[in-house]
Structures are given as C-alpha cells and as structure tokens.
Amino acid sequence: MPLDPQARQVLDMMAAMGMGDLTAGTPVEVRARMENFPRPEGEPIARVEDRQVPGPGGNIPVRVYWPEGPSPKPALVWYHGGGWVLGNLDGSDATARSLANASGCVVISVDYRLAPEARFPAAADDCFAATQWVASNASALGIDARRIAVGGDSAGGNLAAVVAQQAKAKGGPAIGFQLLVYPVTDYGFGTASYRDNAEGYLLSKASMEWFWGYYLNSPADGESPAASPMRAKDLSGLPRAHVITAEFDPLRDEGEAYAAKLKAAGVPVTCTRYDGMIHGFFGMTAAMDQAKDAMAEAAAALRASVGA
C-alpha cells in the first residue's frame, strides 16, 4: 500500500522541525533536541505516582498509572522505545495513560538506564528487576500478581521479549502476556524491510546502526538472546503474545519473524501489520487514525489475556 497520508503529514512536520534524522549528533545532543519536540497531552487518569524501585545499578524510576475500577487489577509493565539510548517517562506518558484507561491495567512505566552511559545488558537488567518489584509488591499496588503482562515499543518491545524469556528461565515472575509493538528482535540489518525502508520513514537503517553501536559493548553481544531474543534456542513455554508491525518500518520483518517463531514453538500469538504506517505510529494517536486502531487492538488483547 502507499504511505498513509497522515503518516506523510507527520514526516513532513518532523522534517520541518529539524527532526528528519533522529540520530544526527551525539546521544546528549539528540536527547536535548527531543526535549523540544512537542508531546501530546495525555488522557486524564484516576491516579499517577512516581516511585523509585531497587535495581542492579541503583534505584530505577518508575511511573505508576491506575485507571478507574475496583482492585486488584491486572498490570502491564511497560518499557519505552528509543533504541536503548533515548526516551524517558515523560516521552511515554501519553501512551501509558491510554493503555491503562483502555485496558483497565495498572501500567508501570520503567525508566531503565540508557546507553552509552550504561551499555548492554543494563537496560534489560533494570527491566527485569522492575518487573520483579511489581510482582513482589502486587498487593500494595492493587495488582493481581497472577495477571501481569509486559510490553513495549521498538527497543521497549525488545526488552519486553527479553524479560519474558528471562522470567521463564529463572522461574518467575509469572508473566501472562507480552505486547510487542514493532519490536527489535535481532542484531542484523539484512531483511527485506531494512532494504525497502532504509531511509525516509522516520526510523532508518543508519539510525538502527547508531542505536546498536551505542547499546552493545561489541558486536559479539548481539549474539546473546538478551540482546537478540530471536536467537533464543527454545521459545516454548513463553507467555502468549500480540505483535504489532508497520509496513514502512525497517523492523517490520524481524517483528513478524519473531511472531512466527513463537507460533512455531507452540506459543499463542497474534500479529497485525498496519499497512501504510511508519515506525513510531503507535504513540501518535493524536495524529493518526490507525494509531487509535492499534491502541484499541492492544488494549483488547490485554483484556483478553490478563483482564478481569
């Protein structure tokens, strides 16, 4: 399909604001530039609270979102995107609010350590520690510990897949569902979607090389399933998954390949490709109708898997 006109409008607007190349500069420079990019105002929600939870490298900031409704509620531990180098709680605030309201889940958004200040596996270690904290403190948070999901977009989808694998390997915490939004699943750049969407659609091949270069200590790290969840030898026994991909996204094929590998291992999985869409569209509900559709679909999948 052709590029969606609403996606084209977003790309044109970002180019006009000097954000056409996400990774032009050093990480510090790019983060500073992103702070000036307008963020959508999030939906009202019943309650929001910032907390600090213990992690392997010090306290991890998290933001907890409680929607209306009786407790105990299901939970979604959410890991933001940004290539393990960019992103923070404020940048994922609107998405977290929408997910909480639409799904009925308490959403715990995790502000894991970023590279290159903290390289692989720091982000994955923080995300697993935060998920353990949620499970251990479920009662105090008004959460049903038997109904915990993990999820994230882009690098956050990578981290959600990694946390699900680690929870299985370590015997807990119990994860009931994984929501993987255009996830990074493999250290490699040779897929058809990388070739077809190498540049011009917000996330580029060069940007992904930039992200991986800052995240990994060396290319050898990319062979680890903790960096490339696609490379895990056994995916059986993982929680059911819902995978969302975008047509004009370098990461499209690896997200869909991971969904296929999960399915082949006997994991219940659904996968939806949003035609005409670009990487990053999921958080753009104010600008794109298909983003609203994807948010509603994600919330429905959460309700069906860990909801009341």
QUICORTA-V467490 format. One record per residue. N is the residue number from 0. RES is the residue in three letters. PSI is psi in degrees with one decimal (none if undefined). OMEGA is omega in degrees with one decimal (none if undefined). Layout:
BEGIN
N/RES/PSI/OMEGA  N/RES/PSI/OMEGA
END
This chain:
BEGIN
0/MET/157.2/174.6  1/PRO/162.9/175.8  2/LEU/132.8/179.6  3/ASP/134.5/-179.5  4/PRO/-33.2/178.1  5/GLN/-35.1/174.9  6/ALA/-40.2/177.4  7/ARG/-40.5/178.5  8/GLN/-42.3/179.0  9/VAL/-45.0/179.4  10/LEU/-42.1/179.4  11/ASP/-40.6/179.8  12/MET/-42.8/-179.5  13/MET/-37.6/176.9  14/ALA/-40.6/179.6  15/ALA/-27.2/-179.7  16/MET/6.8/179.8  17/GLY/20.0/-178.5  18/MET/20.2/-179.5  19/GLY/-35.7/175.5  20/ASP/103.9/-173.6  21/LEU/-31.8/-168.4  22/THR/28.2/176.9  23/ALA/106.7/-179.5  24/GLY/-172.1/176.4  25/THR/163.5/176.0  26/PRO/-42.0/-179.8  27/VAL/-41.1/179.3  28/GLU/-42.0/-178.8  29/VAL/-40.7/177.8  30/ARG/-42.1/179.7  31/ALA/-39.6/179.0  32/ARG/-37.7/-179.7  33/MET/-28.4/178.1  34/GLU/-24.8/-179.7  35/ASN/-4.5/179.7  36/PHE/131.2/-176.1  37/PRO/135.5/178.4  38/ARG/145.5/177.6  39/PRO/147.6/176.1  40/GLU/127.5/-176.9  41/GLY/161.4/178.9  42/GLU/149.9/169.9  43/PRO/146.9/179.0  44/ILE/159.1/-171.7  45/ALA/-42.6/-174.9  46/ARG/140.8/176.0  47/VAL/139.4/-179.3  48/GLU/132.4/173.5  49/ASP/136.3/179.2  50/ARG/168.6/173.5  51/GLN/129.8/179.9  52/VAL/150.2/-176.5  53/PRO/140.0/178.1  54/GLY/173.9/-176.1  55/PRO/-20.4/-180.0  56/GLY/19.7/-174.9  57/GLY/-176.7/-177.9  58/ASN/143.9/179.9  59/ILE/121.3/175.1  60/PRO/136.1/172.4  61/VAL/157.0/175.0  62/ARG/124.8/-174.5  63/VAL/130.8/-178.0  64/TYR/119.1/177.3  65/TRP/120.1/173.6  66/PRO/172.9/174.8  67/GLU/158.3/175.1  68/GLY/162.7/-176.3  69/PRO/155.9/175.4  70/SER/159.2/2.2  71/PRO/145.8/-178.5  72/LYS/160.3/168.1  73/PRO/166.0/-177.6  74/ALA/148.4/171.0  75/LEU/116.8/173.5  76/VAL/117.4/-169.6  77/TRP/131.9/-180.0  78/TYR/121.2/-174.1  79/HIS/161.6/174.8  80/GLY/-174.2/-179.0  81/GLY/19.6/175.3  82/GLY/24.9/-177.5  83/TRP/1.7/-175.4  84/VAL/-32.7/-176.1  85/LEU/170.6/174.1  86/GLY/155.0/179.0  87/ASN/-176.5/-177.5  88/LEU/-38.6/-179.0  89/ASP/-39.0/-179.2  90/GLY/-26.9/-179.9  91/SER/8.1/-174.0  92/ASP/-47.9/-176.9  93/ALA/-41.3/178.9  94/THR/-43.4/-179.8  95/ALA/-41.4/178.2  96/ARG/-46.2/-178.9  97/SER/-43.0/179.3  98/LEU/-42.3/-179.9  99/ALA/-49.0/-178.3  100/ASN/-41.4/-174.6  101/ALA/-31.6/-175.3  102/SER/-21.3/-173.0  103/GLY/6.0/178.5  104/CYS/145.6/161.3  105/VAL/124.0/-179.8  106/VAL/127.6/176.9  107/ILE/107.2/-178.2  108/SER/129.6/-169.5  109/VAL/125.4/178.6  110/ASP/71.6/-176.3  111/TYR/161.9/179.1  112/ARG/143.7/-177.5  113/LEU/153.2/171.7  114/ALA/156.2/5.7  115/PRO/-1.3/179.5  116/GLU/-34.9/177.4  117/ALA/100.9/-175.2  118/ARG/176.3/177.5  119/PHE/135.2/5.7  120/PRO/30.5/-172.7  121/ALA/-45.6/-177.9  122/ALA/-46.2/179.8  123/ALA/-40.4/179.1  124/ASP/-42.5/179.1  125/ASP/-42.2/-178.2  126/CYS/-39.1/177.3  127/PHE/-42.3/179.5  128/ALA/-41.2/178.7  129/ALA/-36.9/178.8  130/THR/-39.6/174.3  131/GLN/-41.6/179.8  132/TRP/-42.1/178.4  133/VAL/-46.9/-179.1  134/ALA/-39.5/-178.2  135/SER/-26.0/-177.3  136/ASN/23.9/-174.1  137/ALA/-46.0/-176.5  138/SER/-45.2/-179.6  139/ALA/-27.3/179.8  140/LEU/-3.8/-176.8  141/GLY/31.3/-175.8  142/ILE/145.1/171.5  143/ASP/111.9/-175.8  144/ALA/-14.8/178.4  145/ARG/-3.1/-175.2  146/ARG/63.9/179.6  147/ILE/129.9/175.9  148/ALA/158.6/171.4  149/VAL/153.6/179.6  150/GLY/164.7/177.6  151/GLY/167.9/178.9  152/ASP/136.6/176.4  153/SER/-118.0/175.3  154/ALA/-31.2/175.2  155/GLY/-34.0/173.9  156/GLY/-37.6/172.8  157/ASN/-47.5/-177.1  158/LEU/-36.1/177.2  159/ALA/-43.2/178.1  160/ALA/-40.2/179.5  161/VAL/-44.4/179.3  162/VAL/-41.4/178.9  163/ALA/-41.1/178.2  164/GLN/-41.3/-178.8  165/GLN/-37.9/178.3  166/ALA/-39.5/176.0  167/LYS/-46.4/-176.3  168/ALA/-34.0/-174.7  169/LYS/3.2/177.7  170/GLY/23.2/178.1  171/GLY/168.3/0.9  172/PRO/161.7/-178.9  173/ALA/121.7/178.6  174/ILE/128.5/-176.0  175/GLY/-12.7/-173.5  176/PHE/148.7/174.3  177/GLN/126.4/178.8  178/LEU/110.0/-172.7  179/LEU/105.7/-177.0  180/VAL/117.0/-171.6  181/TYR/63.8/-173.9  182/PRO/149.1/165.2  183/VAL/121.8/-177.8  184/THR/-9.2/-176.9  185/ASP/140.2/176.0  186/TYR/95.2/-177.8  187/GLY/158.6/-172.8  188/PHE/24.4/-171.3  189/GLY/7.5/-177.6  190/THR/164.7/176.9  191/ALA/-37.3/-179.3  192/SER/-29.9/172.7  193/TYR/-40.2/-179.7  194/ARG/-44.0/-174.8  195/ASP/-28.4/-174.1  196/ASN/34.7/-173.4  197/ALA/-29.8/179.2  198/GLU/158.5/175.9  199/GLY/-2.7/-175.6  200/TYR/42.6/177.7  201/LEU/-70.9/175.8  202/LEU/127.1/-178.7  203/SER/166.5/174.2  204/LYS/-41.7/179.7  205/ALA/-37.7/177.7  206/SER/-41.8/179.2  207/MET/-36.3/175.3  208/GLU/-37.7/177.0  209/TRP/-46.7/180.0  210/PHE/-52.4/-179.2  211/TRP/-37.5/-179.0  212/GLY/-35.1/177.8  213/TYR/-29.2/-175.7  214/TYR/-48.3/-175.1  215/LEU/147.6/173.0  216/ASN/-34.8/176.7  217/SER/162.2/178.5  218/PRO/-26.1/180.0  219/ALA/-29.4/177.7  220/ASP/-28.8/-178.2  221/GLY/-15.3/177.9  222/GLU/-15.9/-177.4  223/SER/137.6/174.3  224/PRO/-20.6/177.2  225/ALA/-15.7/172.4  226/ALA/-39.2/-178.2  227/SER/85.7/-176.1  228/PRO/-22.2/176.2  229/MET/-26.3/-173.8  230/ARG/1.6/174.6  231/ALA/137.6/-175.6  232/LYS/-31.9/-174.5  233/ASP/113.0/178.9  234/LEU/2.4/-179.6  235/SER/148.9/177.2  236/GLY/2.9/176.6  237/LEU/159.0/-180.0  238/PRO/153.6/177.0  239/ARG/153.8/-171.7  240/ALA/151.4/167.9  241/HIS/124.6/-175.9  242/VAL/131.7/177.3  243/ILE/131.5/176.7  244/THR/166.4/179.7  245/ALA/140.8/-174.8  246/GLU/-46.7/-175.8  247/PHE/60.7/-175.4  248/ASP/127.2/176.2  249/PRO/-27.2/-175.8  250/LEU/-0.3/-174.2  251/ARG/-51.7/-171.3  252/ASP/-37.7/-178.9  253/GLU/-30.3/173.9  254/GLY/-44.5/-179.8  255/GLU/-33.3/177.1  256/ALA/-37.4/177.8  257/TYR/-39.7/176.4  258/ALA/-42.3/179.2  259/ALA/-38.3/179.7  260/LYS/-37.9/174.3  261/LEU/-47.0/-179.0  262/LYS/-42.5/179.4  263/ALA/-27.1/179.3  264/ALA/2.7/177.7  265/GLY/10.4/179.3  266/VAL/129.0/175.1  267/PRO/125.3/-175.4  268/VAL/141.1/169.5  269/THR/148.5/-177.3  270/CYS/127.5/179.8  271/THR/125.2/172.5  272/ARG/129.4/177.0  273/TYR/104.6/-177.1  274/ASP/143.5/179.2  275/GLY/-2.4/-174.5  276/MET/161.6/-179.3  277/ILE/164.2/173.3  278/HIS/138.7/179.1  279/GLY/-6.0/-173.6  280/PHE/-27.0/-173.4  281/PHE/-36.4/-179.2  282/GLY/6.6/-174.5  283/MET/47.0/-176.9  284/THR/-22.7/178.5  285/ALA/-16.7/-174.0  286/ALA/-17.9/-173.3  287/MET/129.6/178.8  288/ASP/-37.2/-179.7  289/GLN/-24.4/174.2  290/ALA/-39.9/176.0  291/LYS/-41.8/179.1  292/ASP/-42.6/-178.9  293/ALA/-39.4/177.5  294/MET/-43.8/179.3  295/ALA/-39.3/179.1  296/GLU/-42.1/178.6  297/ALA/-43.4/179.8  298/ALA/-40.1/178.4  299/ALA/-39.9/177.8  300/ALA/-38.8/176.5  301/LEU/-47.0/-179.8  302/ARG/-40.1/-178.5  303/ALA/-28.0/-174.4  304/SER/-43.3/-177.1  305/VAL/2.0/-178.3  306/GLY/178.6/-177.0  307/ALA/none/none
END
